[in-house]
Amino acid sequence: MSQQHLTEVVGAVHDPHLPFGLAEMGMLERVIASPEVVQVVVNVPCHHCPGLQILRDDIETALRTAGVTQPIRISFQGREAWQPVSMTPEVRAAMRTMGIQTVTSRSIEEGAPV
């Protein structure tokens, strides 16, 4: 099973609070597969979020369903902190439509802090 396929599998897992995949949310940092282990690094907005166990379980379920048999290690501490500008423009637009505050395209273009 290719690393790209595993990245797509994990990227399609939804954030526990929103109907968007981790890739769309800009939360998936990397998936590294070796014969010994599959390592997943996800950048989350809140490290004390009660949904982290749900997210961990959903990632593991998705990988097992895709055929992963080796141990899976999931980390929620990536190289950089997640920021709203990591989301795709489509997710930002959908969130605004749902009434969820997000950064504006103007604030992104101007490099405003989020």
ABEGO torsion letter per residue (X at the ends): XBAAAAAAAAAABBBAABABBAAAAGABABBBBBAABBBBBBBBABAABAAAAAAAAAAAAAAAAAGBABBBBBBABBABBBBAAABBAAAAAAAAAAGBBBBBAAAAAAGBBX
